[in-house]
Amino acid sequence: MRYELYYWPGIQGRGEFVRLALEEAAADYVDVARMPESDGMGVPALMRLLEDKATGRPPFAPPILKCGKQVIAQTANILQFLGPRLNLVPQAEATRVWAHQLQLTITDLVTEIHDSHHPIAGSLYYHEQKPEAQRRAADLRTVRLPKFLGYFEDVLGRNGGKNMVGKTLSYVDLSVFQVVDGLNYAFPKAMARLQPAWPQLLALHQRVMAHPRIAAYLASGRRLPFSTEGLFRYYPELDG
């Protein structure tokens, strides 16, 4: 079955967590908003889906995945749906619930990372909340990152040190890779200082990067670069 991914073009954002799973599984998918409007796609197609008055289960915001007649939103929810279909999570129910729990914790961390550069409101520009962002980023660097990434390091160690869940690559591993990769871009000095505390996590990041399909994706034009328009943003003054 062909999957349709709906997310804003031009940035990785939260849609990247879904893209990584689709790419690793070599799934048949189309990134709708990045496709030509002349083919009935592009941003207008995304807006039509968001504004569809006929559905009784409207999505709140991208990322959104269409699979046949199913319309699924929220990153963790999409990955919970895709995991067993793409063989990116063990089949045991208890383990799948555990994977979803970890993905929800990643979602919490991603929100805190976003709020480090937009602590007051997403509707305001960064320069309109710069002093508050500097205070929030300082707390992220010194308190929140050690807490979250220390937790993931512990979970990884308890599972044998190679995978976050089960014995093979899962969507949780891909999401942890994306978080570490994004933090390396957004907070290079802080991450260089803190990384010795998370050797297994950093090794996982390197292993995921070396997976053939992920390596091919990262080298392709489908993988957009990090930027100061996305979720992970580099501002030198926030890096301490």
SERO-4910 file (N, C-alpha, C, O; in steps of 0.05 Angstrom, whole numbers):
BEGIN
 pado doro    nc1    nc2    nc3   cac1   cac2   cac3    cc1    cc2    cc3    oc1    oc2    oc3
  Met    A     17    -24      0      0      0      0     17     25      0     38     26     14
  Arg    A      9     45    -15     24     70    -16     15     88      7     -9     92     11
  Tyr    A     34    100     20     28    119     42     31    147     31     48    153     14
  Glu    A     15    165     42     16    193     36     24    208     61      9    207     81
  Leu    A     46    222     61     55    238     83     50    267     78     57    277     56
  Tyr    A     37    280     96     31    309     94     46    324    115     41    321    139
  Tyr    A     64    341    106     79    358    124     88    382    109     90    382     84
  Trp    A     94    404    123    103    429    111    129    424     95    147    412    105
  Pro    A    130    434     70    155    431     55    176    451     64    169    472     76
  Gly    A    201    445     59    222    464     65    236    460     91    257    471     96
  Ile    A    224    444    109    236    439    136    233    410    143    215    396    133
  Gln    A    251    400    160    248    373    170    224    371    189    206    355    184
  Gly    A    226    387    210    204    387    230    198    360    242    214    342    242
  Arg    A    174    358    252    165    333    264    159    312    243    158    288    249
  Gly    A    155    320    218    151    300    197    175    283    192    173    261    182
  Glu    A    199    293    200    224    277    195    224    251    210    236    232    201
  Phe    A    212    250    234    211    225    249    195    204    233    202    180    234
  Val    A    175    212    219    159    193    203    175    186    178    176    163    170
  Arg    A    188    206    165    203    200    141    225    179    146    229    161    129
  Leu    A    239    182    168    260    163    174    250    134    175    263    116    166
  Ala    A    226    130    187    214    104    188    207     94    160    213     71    154
  Leu    A    195    111    145    187    103    117    212     97    100    212     78     84
  Glu    A    233    113    104    257    108     88    271     83     96    280     67     79
  Glu    A    274     78    122    287     54    132    273     29    122    285      8    116
  Ala    A    246     30    120    231      7    112    228      5     81    216    -14     71
  Ala    A    240     24     67    236     25     38    207     25     30    199     11     11
  Ala    A    191     39     45    162     39     40    155     56     16    170     74      9
  Asp    A    134     49      3    124     64    -20    108     88     -8     86     84      2
  Tyr    A    119    112    -10    106    135      1    111    159    -16    130    161    -31
  Val    A     93    179    -14     96    205    -27     95    227     -7     77    227     11
  Asp    A    113    245     -8    114    268     10     98    290     -4    108    306    -19
  Val    A     72    290      2     52    305    -15     58    334    -18     58    344    -41
  Ala    A     64    349      3     67    378      2     93    386    -13     96    409    -21
  Arg    A    111    367    -18    135    373    -33    132    367    -63    150    373    -79
  Met    A    109    357    -70    104    350    -98     90    373   -113     80    391   -100
  Pro    A     91    372   -140     80    395   -155     50    400   -151     34    381   -150
  Glu    A     43    425   -149     15    432   -148      0    424   -173    -24    419   -173
  Ser    A     15    424   -195      3    417   -221     -7    388   -221    -23    381   -238
  Asp    A      3    372   -203     -5    344   -201    -26    340   -179    -33    318   -172
  Gly    A    -37    362   -169    -57    361   -149    -46    358   -121    -60    351   -102
  Met    A    -20    363   -118     -7    360    -92      3    387    -81    -11    407    -84
  Gly    A     26    387    -69     37    412    -58     22    421    -33      5    406    -22
  Val    A     27    445    -24     14    456      0    -16    457     -3    -30    452     17
  Pro    A    -27    464    -26    -57    464    -28    -69    437    -21    -91    436     -9
  Ala    A    -56    415    -27    -67    389    -20    -66    385     10    -85    374     22
  Leu    A    -45    395     23    -43    394     52    -65    411     65    -78    402     84
  Met    A    -70    434     54    -91    452     65   -119    440     61   -136    443     78
  Arg    A   -123    427     38   -149    414     34   -154    393     54   -177    390     64
  Leu    A   -134    378     61   -137    357     82   -143    369    109   -160    359    123
  Leu    A   -129    390    116   -134    403    142   -161    416    143   -173    418    165
  Glu    A   -171    426    121   -196    441    121   -220    425    112   -242    435    108
  Asp    A   -216    399    109   -238    381    100   -260    381    120   -256    371    143
  Lys    A   -284    391    113   -307    392    131   -323    366    132   -340    363    149
  Ala    A   -317    348    114   -333    324    112   -325    302    132   -341    285    139
  Thr    A   -299    303    140   -290    282    158   -300    286    187   -301    309    196
  Gly    A   -306    265    200   -314    266    228   -290    264    247   -294    267    271
  Arg    A   -267    259    236   -242    257    253   -220    274    241   -200    264    231
  Pro    A   -224    301    243   -204    319    230   -178    319    245   -178    320    269
  Pro    A   -155    319    230   -129    322    243   -125    351    253   -136    370    240
  Phe    A   -110    355    274   -106    381    285    -83    395    269    -86    419    263
  Ala    A    -62    381    263    -39    393    250    -21    371    238    -23    348    247
  Pro    A     -4    378    219     15    359    209     36    352    230     40    368    249
  Pro    A     49    329    228     48    310    206     22    294    206     10    288    227
  Ile    A     14    287    182    -10    270    178     -3    248    158     11    253    138
  Leu    A    -12    225    163     -7    202    145    -34    191    135    -53    187    151
  Lys    A    -36    188    109    -60    175     97    -51    147     88    -31    143     74
  Cys    A    -67    127     96    -63    100     88    -90     89     79   -106     82     96
  Gly    A    -95     88     53   -121     81     44   -141    103     53   -137    126     47
  Lys    A   -161     95     67   -181    114     77   -174    124    105   -188    142    116
  Gln    A   -154    113    118   -146    121    144   -130    147    143   -112    150    127
  Val    A   -136    165    162   -122    190    164   -112    192    193   -128    193    212
  Ile    A    -85    192    197    -73    190    223    -55    213    228    -39    220    211
  Ala    A    -58    226    251    -41    249    258    -26    244    284    -31    224    297
  Gln    A     -9    262    291      9    261    314     32    242    310     27    218    304
  Thr    A     56    252    312     80    236    305     80    209    319     84    189    306
  Ala    A     77    209    345     79    183    360     56    164    352     60    140    351
  Asn    A     33    175    346     11    159    338     16    147    310      9    123    306
  Ile    A     27    163    292     34    152    265     54    130    267     51    109    254
  Leu    A     74    134    284     95    114    287     85     88    301     94     66    294
  Gln    A     66     92    319     54     68    331     39     52    310     39     28    311
  Phe    A     26     66    292     11     53    270     30     40    250     26     17    242
  Leu    A     51     54    243     70     44    223     88     22    233     95      4    218
  Gly    A     95     23    258    115      5    270    111    -24    262    129    -36    250
  Pro    A     89    -37    268     85    -65    262     82    -70    232     90    -91    222
  Arg    A     72    -50    217     69    -53    188     95    -52    173     98    -64    152
  Leu    A    114    -37    184    140    -34    172    162    -52    185    185    -49    178
  Asn    A    154    -69    204    172    -86    218    193    -69    233    217    -75    234
  Leu    A    183    -47    245    201    -30    261    194    -29    290    199     -9    304
  Val    A    182    -51    299    176    -54    328    170    -84    332    158    -96    315
  Pro    A    178    -95    355    171   -123    360    141   -127    361    126   -109    365
  Gln    A    133   -152    356    104   -158    354     90   -160    381     66   -155    383
  Ala    A    105   -166    402     93   -170    429     79   -144    438     91   -123    436
  Glu    A     54   -147    447     39   -123    454     52   -106    475     53    -82    474
  Ala    A     63   -119    496     76   -105    518     99    -88    508    104    -66    517
  Thr    A    114   -100    489    137    -86    478    129    -63    460    141    -41    460
  Arg    A    107    -66    445     97    -44    429     87    -21    445     91      2    438
  Val    A     74    -27    468     65     -6    486     90      8    498     89     33    501
  Trp    A    110     -7    505    135      5    515    148     23    494    158     45    501
  Ala    A    148     14    469    160     31    448    144     57    445    156     78    442
  His    A    118     55    447    101     79    445    106     98    469    106    122    466
  Gln    A    110     86    492    116    102    516    142    118    512    143    141    518
  Leu    A    162    104    501    187    118    496    184    140    475    196    161    477
  Gln    A    168    134    454    164    154    434    149    179    445    155    201    437
  Leu    A    131    175    463    117    197    476    137    214    493    134    238    494
  Thr    A    156    200    505    176    215    520    194    231    502    202    253    508
  Ile    A    200    220    478    215    235    458    199    259    450    210    281    446
  Thr    A    173    256    447    155    279    440    157    301    461    158    324    454
  Asp    A    158    293    486    161    313    507    187    328    504    188    352    507
  Leu    A    209    314    499    235    326    495    235    345    471    246    367    473
  Val    A    223    336    449    222    353    425    207    379    431    215    400    421
  Thr    A    186    378    446    172    402    454    190    421    469    189    445    465
  Glu    A    205    410    488    223    427    504    245    439    486    253    462    491
  Ile    A    255    424    467    275    434    449    264    457    433    276    478    430
  His    A    240    454    422    226    475    407    223    500    425    228    523    416
  Asp    A    215    496    449    209    519    467    234    533    476    233    554    488
  Ser    A    258    521    471    282    535    478    287    559    460    300    578    468
  His    A    276    559    436    278    583    419    252    598    415    252    620    404
  His    A    230    586    424    204    599    423    189    595    450    168    582    450
  Pro    A    200    606    472    189    600    498    163    615    504    148    606    521
  Ile    A    157    637    491    133    652    496    110    644    478     89    637    488
  Ala    A    115    645    452     94    638    433    105    631    406    125    643    397
  Gly    A     94    611    393    102    604    366     95    625    346    107    626    324
  Ser    A     76    642    353     67    663    334     86    687    334     83    704    317
  Leu    A    105    688    353    124    709    354    150    701    341    157    677    341
  Tyr    A    164    720    329    190    714    318    210    710    341    206    719    364
  Tyr    A    232    696    334    253    690    354    263    716    367    266    718    391
  His    A    269    737    350    280    761    361    261    776    380    270    793    395
  Glu    A    236    769    379    216    782    397    216    769    425    203    779    443
  Gln    A    229    746    428    230    733    454    258    723    460    261    703    475
  Lys    A    278    737    450    305    728    452    315    727    482    327    707    489
  Pro    A    310    746    499    319    744    527    307    719    541    321    705    555
  Glu    A    281    715    536    268    692    548    279    666    537    282    646    551
  Ala    A    285    666    511    297    642    498    324    636    510    331    612    514
  Gln    A    340    656    516    366    651    528    364    638    556    379    620    563
  Arg    A    344    647    571    340    634    598    330    606    595    338    588    609
  Arg    A    311    602    576    300    575    572    321    556    561    322    533    570
  Ala    A    338    565    543    358    548    531    379    540    552    390    518    552
  Ala    A    385    559    570    404    552    592    394    529    609    409    512    617
  Asp    A    368    530    615    356    508    630    356    482    614    361    461    626
  Leu    A    350    484    588    351    460    572    379    448    572    381    423    575
  Arg    A    399    464    569    427    454    567    436    441    593    449    420    594
  Thr    A    429    454    615    441    446    641    423    426    657    434    412    674
  Val    A    397    427    652    379    410    668    364    389    651    365    365    656
  Arg    A    350    399    631    332    382    617    346    361    598    338    338    598
  Leu    A    366    370    583    380    351    566    393    329    582    390    305    575
  Pro    A    408    335    604    419    314    620    398    294    631    403    270    633
  Lys    A    375    305    638    354    288    649    342    270    628    341    245    632
  Phe    A    334    281    605    322    264    584    342    245    571    337    221    570
  Leu    A    365    255    563    385    238    549    398    218    568    405    197    560
  Gly    A    400    226    593    409    207    613    390    184    617    398    161    621
  Tyr    A    364    191    615    343    170    617    345    151    593    344    127    597
  Phe    A    348    162    569    350    145    545    376    128    546    375    105    537
  Glu    A    397    139    556    422    124    559    417    100    578    427     78    573
  Asp    A    403    105    599    397     83    619    379     62    606    384     38    610
  Val    A    359     70    592    341     51    579    356     34    559    353     10    557
  Leu    A    373     47    543    390     33    524    408     12    537    411    -10    528
  Gly    A    421     21    559    438      2    573    424    -22    585    434    -44    584
  Arg    A    400    -17    595    384    -39    606    375    -59    585    369    -82    591
  Asn    A    374    -50    560    365    -67    538    389    -79    523    386    -91    502
  Gly    A    413    -77    535    436    -90    523    455    -71    508    477    -79    500
  Gly    A    447    -45    505    465    -25    494    464    -21    464    477     -3    454
  Lys    A    449    -37    450    449    -35    421    423    -23    409    425     -8    390
  Asn    A    401    -29    421    375    -19    411    358    -10    434    360    -21    457
  Met    A    341      9    430    324     20    451    302      0    458    294     -2    482
  Val    A    293    -15    439    270    -34    443    277    -60    428    284    -59    404
  Gly    A    274    -82    441    278   -108    428    307   -112    419    325   -100    431
  Lys    A    311   -129    399    338   -136    391    345   -126    363    367   -131    353
  Thr    A    326   -113    350    332   -102    323    324    -73    322    311    -62    340
  Leu    A    331    -60    300    325    -31    297    295    -26    298    280    -40    285
  Ser    A    287     -6    313    259      2    315    256     31    309    276     46    306
  Tyr    A    231     40    306    226     68    301    235     86    325    241    109    321
  Val    A    237     74    348    248     89    371    277     96    367    286    118    373
  Asp    A    293     76    357    321     81    351    324    104    330    341    121    333
  Leu    A    307    103    310    308    124    289    301    151    301    314    171    293
  Ser    A    282    152    319    275    178    331    297    188    350    302    212    351
  Val    A    309    170    365    332    179    382    354    189    364    367    209    371
  Phe    A    360    176    342    380    186    323    373    214    315    391    232    315
  Gln    A    348    220    307    341    246    298    344    267    319    353    290    313
  Val    A    337    261    344    340    280    366    370    286    370    377    310    373
  Val    A    386    266    372    415    271    376    427    286    353    443    305    357
  Asp    A    419    279    328    429    293    305    421    323    305    437    340    299
  Gly    A    396    328    312    386    355    314    399    371    336    405    395    332
  Leu    A    404    359    359    417    372    381    446    379    374    457    399    382
  Asn    A    459    361    359    487    366    351    488    391    333    508    406    334
  Tyr    A    467    395    318    466    419    301    459    444    318    472    465    315
  Ala    A    439    442    335    429    465    349    446    473    373    448    497    379
  Phe    A    458    454    386    474    460    410    501    446    409    507    429    425
  Pro    A    518    453    389    543    438    385    562    439    410    574    419    417
  Lys    A    564    463    422    583    465    445    572    450    469    587    436    482
  Ala    A    546    453    474    534    439    497    536    409    493    542    395    512
  Met    A    530    400    469    531    371    464    559    360    467    563    338    477
  Ala    A    579    375    457    607    366    459    615    363    489    630    346    496
  Arg    A    604    381    505    611    380    533    597    358    548    608    346    566
  Leu    A    572    352    540    555    333    554    558    304    544    552    285    559
  Gln    A    566    301    519    566    274    506    581    252    521    572    229    519
  Pro    A    603    257    535    617    235    548    599    220    568    605    197    574
  Ala    A    577    232    576    559    218    595    541    199    581    527    183    594
  Trp    A    540    199    554    521    182    540    535    166    518    528    169    494
  Pro    A    554    150    524    569    135    503    552    116    487    556    114    463
  Gln    A    534    102    500    517     83    485    498     97    467    492     88    445
  Leu    A    487    120    475    469    135    459    483    146    434    472    145    412
  Leu    A    507    155    437    523    165    415    530    143    396    531    147    371
  Ala    A    536    119    407    542     96    389    517     88    373    520     81    350
  Leu    A    494     90    386    469     84    372    465    104    349    457     96    327
  His    A    470    129    354    468    149    333    485    142    309    477    145    286
  Gln    A    510    134    314    528    126    292    519    101    278    521    100    254
  Arg    A    508     82    292    499     57    280    475     63    261    474     52    239
  Val    A    457     79    271    433     86    254    442    100    229    433     95    207
  Met    A    461    119    233    471    134    210    484    117    189    483    123    165
  Ala    A    495     94    198    509     76    179    490     55    166    499     41    148
  His    A    465     53    175    447     34    163    445     41    133    441     65    126
  Pro    A    447     22    115    448     28     86    426     46     76    431     65     62
  Arg    A    401     40     84    379     57     74    379     85     86    373    104     73
  Ile    A    386     86    112    388    113    125    411    129    113    409    152    108
  Ala    A    434    115    109    457    129     97    450    140     70    458    162     63
  Ala    A    436    124     54    428    132     27    409    156     29    410    175     13
  Tyr    A    390    155     48    371    177     51    385    203     59    380    224     49
  Leu    A    404    200     79    418    224     88    435    237     66    439    261     67
  Ala    A    444    221     47    460    232     25    443    242      2    453    253    -17
  Ser    A    417    238      4    399    245    -18    387    273    -15    389    285      6
  Gly    A    374    282    -36    360    308    -34    334    306    -19    323    327    -12
  Arg    A    326    282    -12    301    280      4    305    289     33    287    298     46
  Arg    A    330    286     42    337    295     69    343    325     68    364    333     58
  Leu    A    325    341     79    330    370     79    350    376    101    351    362    121
  Pro    A    366    397     98    385    405    119    371    418    143    349    428    141
  Phe    A    384    417    166    374    432    189    377    462    182    394    470    166
  Ser    A    360    478    195    360    507    189    347    522    213    336    509    230
  Thr    A    349    548    212    336    564    233    307    569    226    295    588    237
  Glu    A    296    553    209    267    554    204    253    529    216    228    528    216
  Gly    A    269    510    225    257    485    233    254    481    263    254    501    278
  Leu    A    252    456    270    249    449    298    275    453    314    275    464    336
  Phe    A    297    443    303    324    446    315    337    470    302    342    470    278
  Arg    A    343    491    318    354    516    307    380    523    321    382    521    345
  Tyr    A    399    531    305    424    539    317    425    570    319    426    584    299
  Tyr    A    426    579    344    432    607    350    455    607    369    452    597    391
  Pro    A    478    618    362    502    617    379    497    626    408    507    614    427
  Glu    A    480    646    411    475    656    438    459    637    456    459    640    480
  Leu    A    446    617    444    431    597    459    448    573    466    440    557    483
  Asp    A    472    571    454    489    548    459    508    553    483    524    535    490
  Gly    A    506    576    495    521    580    520    550    588    516    565    593    535
***
